[in-house]
Amino acid sequence: MNISKGVNFRTYLNELRIRYIAKQISENPEYLKYGNDGLASECGMGSRSTFSRHFFKIYGMSPQKYVKKCREEREARWLRGPQPPRPR
């Protein structure tokens, strides 16, 4: 793991967990209601502070800022309504 991925197993696993929960936040509106404790628990991390630290390291923002950004993007798409298909 150290050689092929360039990180140790724990770091790799934490990155997978964070990317999983970020995808859930962006695709599933139910996750927009979760706080840091709930998000940390959902991705299998026992500590909110560890979760927040790793999330910030990967995405450059706190989990709650990411949730807010996803919520705003979702609302903007909803306000725009369905978009006509683009011509080829």
N, C-alpha and C positions, 0 to 999 in steps of 0.2 A: 504494500500500500504506500509506504513512504517513497519508494522509488517511482512507481507508475503514476501516482497522483500528485506527488510532491508534498503531501501532507500526511500527518499521522491519522490513524483510524478514527480517533475521537473527533478531530477537526473535520474530517470528511463526513462523518455521521451527523455532526451538528449542522454542517452546511446543507446536507440533504433535508434535514428536518426544517430548517429555516426556509429553504426554497419551497418545500411542500406547503407550509403554512402561508407563505406569501401568495402562492398560486390559489389556495383556498380563499384567501381574503379577496383577491381580485376577481374570482369567478363565482363565488357563492355568497350571496347577500347575507346569509345567516351569520357568517363570520364577521361581518361589519359590526355586529352587536357585542362582540367579545372584548373584554379588557385584556391587559397583558397577562394576568394570571391564567385566564381561560385559554388564550392563544398558546402560552407556554405549555400548559397541560395537554392541549390538543396535539401538539407536535412532539410530545414525549419528553419535554424538558421539565425537571422538577423545580427549577429556580427561575423566578421572574427576572432577576437581575442578570443571570447568565443568558437567558433568552434575549433580553433587550440588548446586551452587549454584542452577542453574535449577530443579531439582526442588524444592528447599526454597522457592524464591520462589513457585512455583505451589501446592504442597500444604502448606506450613507444617511440613514434617517431612523428615527425611533419607530417602533411598531405602530404606535398611535398616530404618528404623522403619516405613515404609509396607509393606515386604515382611513384616515381623513381624506387623503389623496384619492384612494379608490372610491370612497363614498362620493366625493365631488365629481369624479369622472363618470360614475354610474348615473348620478343625477343629471349631468350635462347630456349624456346619451339619451336619457329618458325625455328630457325637455326638447331635444332636437327631433325626436320621433324617428320612425323608420326612414331610412335613406333609400332613394331609388337606386337600382343597380347601375353600376358604372358601365358605359359602353366599352366594347372591346376594340 
